[in-house]
Amino acid sequence: MKRIYVNEKWCLGCHLCEYECAFANSHLTDMVKALKGKVIHPKIRVEDGGDVHFAVNCRHCTDAVCVRSCISGALSFEDGMVAIDQNKCVGCLTCVLVCPFGAIMPAPEGGVAQKCMLCTDNLTGEPNCVRHCINNAIVYEERD
Amino acid sequence: MEYVIIGNSTAGIAAAERIRAIDKQGKITILSDEAYHTYGRPLISYYLLGKTDAERMKYRPADFYEKNNIKTLFSVHAERIDAEKKQVYLQGGKSLKYDKLLVATGSRPFVPPMAGLDKVPYFTFMTYADALALEKQLSPEKRVLIVGAGLIGLKCLEGIADRVKSVAVVDMAKQILPSILDEYGASLVQKQLEKHGAEFYLSDSVSSLEKGSALLKSGARVPFDILVVAAGVRPNVELVRDAGGKTERGILTDDRQETSLKDVYAAGDCTESFDITCDRSRILALLPNAQFQGACAGVNMAGGEAHFTNAIPMNAIGFFGSHVLTAGSYCGDTYEEKKGDTYKKLFFDGEKLNGFILIDLPERAGIYTSLLRNRTPLSQVDFEAMKKDPGLMAFSAAYREQKLARRV
């Protein structure tokens, strides 16, 4: 299955992926309306440390510990992708407690968790962070 | 191959899933003394809170048993195991033959002796049926007394606080949530709960009960209309113990989840785990642990090879929108941050992170948890940076390459 992979040495730390993630998940088509003056809550985050930058989002782990730990069955695999059903989620944050990547987080509206669904849950249909990464530091492909 | 699983909650379901992934043909039977499709047991408080309902509480989809070709026997109590004859005897005289058996019988509420308890109706808070029975009694003019300020008692409190007139909680401990919080953390959470009208009687206990009120050891008299006893749980070890299997407080297993009885496995709240954050065997009655154990048992029952060797205590518990995340053991040196109503405390020794408490600081907590579960030598990470902010930057570039640029 295709997953998002990070080429750390190519990341410039521009944080564009965070904005593109927030835009895609705003379900709006006008970026200005979606983002201007707003605090964004992207599902991808860039870590910066001196000359080192890299983006982190859900790794869609093969035997994901978040899915295994979910108390409500809200997290499950859909064709290899780790999917969240926010309708079943009660926001206990057990998944946040166990994700070794820190890649699942409380949703800004509260009460549930949110995570990367590879943009299958919004209008873009394929990972918007990847599409707009200007230096190919995030890619969407098959790897071992 | 005939697999029998006693218990229809997390451990039992996890085992069934792993068995079916390996053995497509074998016959799987799940027994339960409960009457319901598998549900997320900790959701019963969220149910009372109105955050979920019977349909959404289902731990697996409605067609789970059918899709996985699993036979279910609900409202059936398993009375005895004969490990020689490989039979499980059920209440009512029937029996079931097994080749591989999983005992995932969970635990039951512990009700301490209290003078007058025989004359007062009371509730426990362990099952969906308990929640439904309690819900029937809830109304805005009722006063509730909860005996026990642990995880179960306080989640019950959260579930009902806004549906009744008042809730009082009594506990022998001098703080709430003694199993997961230190005194300072407990005081923060207690304040939150008091804002929702909860009243606490700590370092105190029920001396006697009569209809409508409790007399406490301190001399205080607490009136109530509804009594909930949440004073702890006892693991259901009897089936294995009476069959001659080794038990201590919980059922003992090897790291393949097999008991001392051949072909009898055990998983979940009825068992002990080896807690790698304090190097001792103890009961870790928490849902993820039940899943890890159950899955491990399932693989081994189906002829695969799995070992469960990284059990740790961990709890995510929330009250009225605030979040308490804790894990591990609270020993060693400490690092603390106290800001307003948030609290971070890390426990570590020279080489390892041993445990943590995070109150309303959930962000990326799992990175700390991964240090615990992997017993990562702290010399391999920039722990000084990590104390302030859990991040992957604190790991080596090689680690990141392994985790972010490859399939995991």
Interface residues (C-beta under 8 A of the other chain):
Chain A: R3 Y5 V6 N7 E8 E47 D48 G49 V52 F54 V56 R59 C61 T62 V65 R68 S69 I71 S72 G73 N87 K88 V90 G91 C92 L93 T94 C95 V96 L97 V98 C99 P100 F101 G102 I104 M105 P106 G110 G111 R143 D144
Chain B: A14 G40 R41 P42 L43 Y46 K51 T52 R56 M57 K58 Y59 R60 P61 L287 P288 Q291 F292 A295 M314 N315 A316 I317 G318 G321 H323 L325 A327 P362 E363 R364 A365 G366 I367 T369 S370 R373 P390 G391 L392 M393 A397 R400 E401 K403 L404 A405 R406 R407 V408
